[in-house]
Amino acid sequence: MNERTQRLIPPVVGGAALLVYCLTCCRTVYVGDSGELTLALSTGGIAHPPGYPLYSILGYLWLKLFFFLTPVLAANLLSAAVTAAAVVILYLILRRTAAGRVSPWINAAVALSFAFSRSIWGSATNAEVYGLAALVYLMALYIVIRYYEGDNPSGLIPAAFFCGLTLTHHFSAGVVGAALLVVMYLRRKELSSRLIIAAIGAFLLPMTLYLYLPARFDPMLPVNWMTAKSAAGLWGMITADIYQQFVGLPTLGDIGLYLLRLGGLLAAAFGPGLLLLALPGAADVVRKKSSLALIVTLPAVFNIIMVSIYRIPDFEGYLIPLVVAAVFLLRESAALIPQRLYAHRWLPGAIAGFLIVFPVGFNFSTCDISGFRLAERFGRDLLDSAPEKTLVFLKSDNGSHTALYLRYLEGYRPDLEVYSTNSTLARLEARFAGDDYSWIVDSLDYMTNRVYRGAEYIINQGVPPGYPDRELVGFLYGLVAAETDQARLINRRISEFIRDSLDRIDLNDD
C-alpha cells in the first residue's frame, strides 16, 4: 500500500465511525445522565463527581459553537465527535504496534470493531462522559507507547502530562498510569531526578482544570453538585465522597459473578464468538513476553480490579481500557495469519469486512436510538402530573435529570421549580434565604413503600452483585419523616404527586 493511501485511512476510519454515530444518535434527551450533563454544559453548572472539568469546558464551548442546534442534540453530537476521534487514535496505536505484520486495512477494521462494540457505540450516541474518556485514555496510551519506542528520554514529560489529563475527566481512564509505570521501569536507566521532578510537574499540571468547578459554583443553578464554594467542597467533588458507599472489597461470590458479567459484556459488545478470535493473540503475546502487549493490557487488569472494588450498577462504560486490550489482542490474532496468505488480495478485505460487518449487524438494533423518545415522554408526563406552581422534588437519574432538562432548557412547565436531591439542599437554602431544609433532603433519602420500581426496571439493565440495596430503586422517594404542619403538607402533596404520576406515565410498550 502506498504512502498516500495510508494517509487516507485515519480520516476514513474516523469519518465512517462519525457517520454511523450521527445517523444513530438520539435526537432528544436520553436516559441516565444525559439530561444532567446537557444542562450542566448549557448553564455552566457542575455535574456529578468528580465534576468532569475537561468535559465541562469542552462541552460548554461546543454548545456555544453549535448554538443553532438544540442543546441536547449538540451534546449528543459531542459524544459522537470525541468517540470518532478516539477510534482514529486507536487505529494509530494499532498501526504503530503492528510493525508491518498485518495489512493496514485489518488495523482499520479492528479499530472499527472497537467503534461498533456495544459499550463504545452505545455511549457515542447520547450525552455521556465515556466517549471523551476513551479519547483521553487512548491519547495518553499513544503518547506512552511513543515514549517507549522513542530514543528521547524527555518523552516522559508529555506522557506524564496526558496521563494526568485523564484524571481531569473519568477516573477509569486513569489506569493508563500503569502503562507509564511499566515504561518508566523498562527505561529506568535513563531516568534522572530532574526528569522525574519535571514529569511529576507535568502530571499535576492538568489538575488545575479543577479550579473551573469553584469558579462556576452557583447554588441557584439547577445542576450543582458542589456542597460549598470552598476547598472542602472541591475536595469532596474530586474524591467523590458521596459515592464512598459503593466502595468496598468484593466477596468471593461477588468476584465470580463480576467475572461472569464481564465475560457477558465483552461477548455482547462484539457478538458471540468474535471475541474468541482474540485468544490466539493473547497466547502469542504471553509466549513472546511482549513488552508492548504488557503496556496495553496491564491497564485493563487494573480496570477490572477498579470495577470490582467500585460497585456500581452501570459499570459498562468504565470498561474502556478492557475493550481496548481486547481489540489489541484481536489484532494480534490477525498477525498470526501467515504472510503468504496475505498474497491473496481478497483475504485482507474479507477479514476486514467480517471484523466490521459482524459487530455492526449484531449491535445495530441496540445502539440505534435515533427514534428513542421514551425519556422525553417520561419526563413530560412526570412534570404534567405536578400541581401548578409547586416545588417538585425528584430522585434518581431517569426521573430527575430528564425533568430538569425539560424544565430549564426547553422551558416546559415554567410554573414549576424542579429539584434533584443531589443539589437540593444548597439550592433551597439559597432560594429561601438560608432556611434549613435539610429535613426535606433527609426524607427524600428515606425509602418507604411508596417507591415506584417499574420504570427504572424497564430502563435500567439490573443491578450487579455488591450493590448496597441489591434491589431496583424507583424514580421518586416517599414521605417526609418530620411531624410538623409543613411536613404533613409535603406528605400530602407527594402522595398526590405519586398517584397522579403513575396514572399519567405511558411507556407505550417501550
Beta strands, then each sheet from edge to edge (+ up, - down):
strand 1: 391-394
strand 2: 417-420
sheet 1: 1+ 2+
end
